[in-house]
Structures are given as structure tokens and as C-alpha cells.
């Protein structure tokens, strides 16, 4: 009989304690400890479905195989993964409830069924519900298997029987293993199930996708080590009242991080947006104040986004700052530089800033566009709709160089922009498109004079 041991585990960070604590000493969360009973037993060495046991090898004895990536019909999805699905990889996709995670994976898995056998395990929906949604998305291949189950031992048995090429788990919080005597979705259950799936994926070359829920703070639910165990972490973002969805890679062992793919939710599923810059700029008003265009870089893709600002006299003692899609601290820093270095009196002005289209911008190259948008709203002077602003602002008011300026200029020229304000040091010795004028600026004051006179 295996010995049972009881301990209290923090559901936020996974910290273990022999007794109940009101506040976690590791993460500081209150009332997060739950008693869990674990079965302590020695597990046998894991073997693959071929019956081979793992053993240590010298580095020069390890054989390398050139395994091609498996591409889906969604080019946006392929690019976020780094070029396609890697056999044996473990991918975690997180997002808010109802954002479309299950729709995305079901659409991808129906496409992968023509390239190999797919096992779709659902712990939240019945097989009938999944089939109704799959028929709406498109044709279903005969090598697509549905399995409504939450027991990890049963799932492993079906994987050994079917030997699929692709495994989808929806979602990780609903799967449990009987070896751990705690509730579904607890830290111990999520950690144990993820470790089991990682062993299955690595030893049998099964590309595995895991759906994970997020907390109200926007972080993946469960222990933080969940993100460290998997190969790739993707976030599916968007607003429920907006049809556009953004798939963002925050960790990728097989490709670039911070890569994004943009989709539009339609009645027959998700449709990829091949030219997002045009979508984000199509509703911009001519002659409007408080607007500036920036060419931001998301991973390897340049995207032209409109930054909007609105300044109004404050009605209270302290000025209010509100941001959407922009970093609050970065905006506060830029407004302080505007007041100190350019003479704009911002201390008695409420400021509201956002990035149009719901895109989250956090790179330094957006600083100049933010400053121009705020100055445009403050001075009540519009900017030219064919002008673009790129550059980082220092605390002394200087415009600092940014990376990959040529790629940004080519994207601006492709969409018909005629003038770009960029750091003077960044445009030295580069190939500038003929149809666009690039103005090099060194200080914020110089740029504002050129723009507004």
C-alpha cells in the first residue's frame, strides 16, 4: 500500500507547506492554500510506444534527422510557429474564455488530418458539439478522431492504440490523473498531466497542442512552471465585440518570439488577414487631430498602426492618464519629456491614448508617434495622413536609432506613405525607396517644428 502524504499547496504559484497558511510567503497571495493528498510511489522508467527505453548518450553519438515542418493551410499560424508544426513539439495556447481558442485548434486540426492522424481530446465539450462546429468550419478527414475524456490514463491508452501524429488537449485544466488525489485544475494535477503529455510528445514524435485558460490578470492559469515545460507559448488575444483576433508567440524554441498572426472571426471560422496594416488604417479620418502613424515591428513583421491621443483640461487637482494598447509608464515618460524639453504645459491636461485596432505596442520605436499624437491634440493641429513617425525618445529629448529601419520604410512605401520622420543616425547608409521621402531628426523639438511649423 502506497503511503499517503498530505500537504498544502498554493494554487497561484505552487508553493508547498506542511500546514495551512493564510498568505503565501512565496507570491504573497491570500487564501490560496488548498490541502492536497499525494500518493508517493516510485514510478517505472517511461518507455515509448515502440518499447524502447531512454538511455544516456554521448553528444557525438546523438543522431540528427532533418525533419521538415508540417505546414497548415493558415500561413499566419505557420509563421507564428516559426514555419510550421514541428513533430514532437508541445505547444500551449492560452486566451480568454470565448475568444476562439477551440475554434482555432479545431480548424487547424481538421487541416492537419490530411497530413497525418489527429486525436482531438476534449474535456469540456461532447463529441456531438465538436462535430457540429467542425462541419461548420469545413470538410472532415477520415483520420480525425474525437475523444471526450478527462482521465489521463485513458487518454494515454488511446494514444498508444491509435498512434496519432497530432494530439490536441482541450483543455489542460479539465484533465486529471488518478495518481494525484486533488481536484481538476489544481497545481498538482496541471503539473503532472503536462509532464505526462511532454513525455508522450517527446518519446513518440507527436505534435501536441494544449489549450490553457487565463486568469483575470491575463496570465495563464496554473503554475508558472507550465510555461517553462512546453516548447511554445501562444496567446490568442482580442475583444469580444471586435472580429479581429491576434495570435502572439511569447515563447518559441523553434522560431522567433513576439511574432503575431492576425485573424478575423467569421461565420465559417477564422480567416487570416494577410495585410493587417491596411486594415488598421482604413478607418482613419482625414484632417483629424491627435493622430499619428507608426511603423511598429511585431516579431519579423512590420505593421503600420494609428496611435490616437486626446488631451483635455483637467477638472481636478491631478491630471489623469489613461492608455489602451500602450504601456502606461512609457506614455507618462514621453509626456514628461514633452513638458520639460518642448515647453508644452501637460501638467494640467488629462490625456487619453490608444492604439487603433486593439494591437498592443510596447517597442521603443513608437515613442515619436506617441509624442506627435499628443502634441497634435494639444495644439489642435492635424498631421498629414501620408506621414509616418518612427523613433525612440530619450529623457533629454533626443531621437535615438531603432532596429530594422529599411524593413519599416519599405512597408510604409508599399502602403502609399510619402514622408517618414526617422532618427537621423538610423538612415545613414541604407537603401531608401524612391517613392518616399525620409527626414532625419535628432531632437523632439526639431521634429515638432517640422511637423507643425
Beta strands, then each sheet from edge to edge (+ up, - down):
strand 1: 3-10
strand 2: 16-17
strand 3: 33-40
strand 4: 90-95
strand 5: 118-122
strand 6: 144-148
strand 7: 166-170
strand 8: 180-181
strand 9: 207-213
strand 10: 232-237
strand 11: 244-252
strand 12: 260-266
strand 13: 269-272
strand 14: 291-298
strand 15: 301-313
strand 16: 321-324
strand 17: 349-355
strand 18: 387-389
strand 19: 392-393
strand 20: 399-400
strand 21: 419-423
strand 22: 437-441
sheet 1: 2+ 1- 3+ 8-
sheet 2: 6+ 5+ 7+ 9+ 4+ 10+ 11- 12+ 13-
sheet 3: 14+ 15- 17+ 16+
sheet 4: 18+ 21+ 22+
sheet 5: 19+ 20-
end
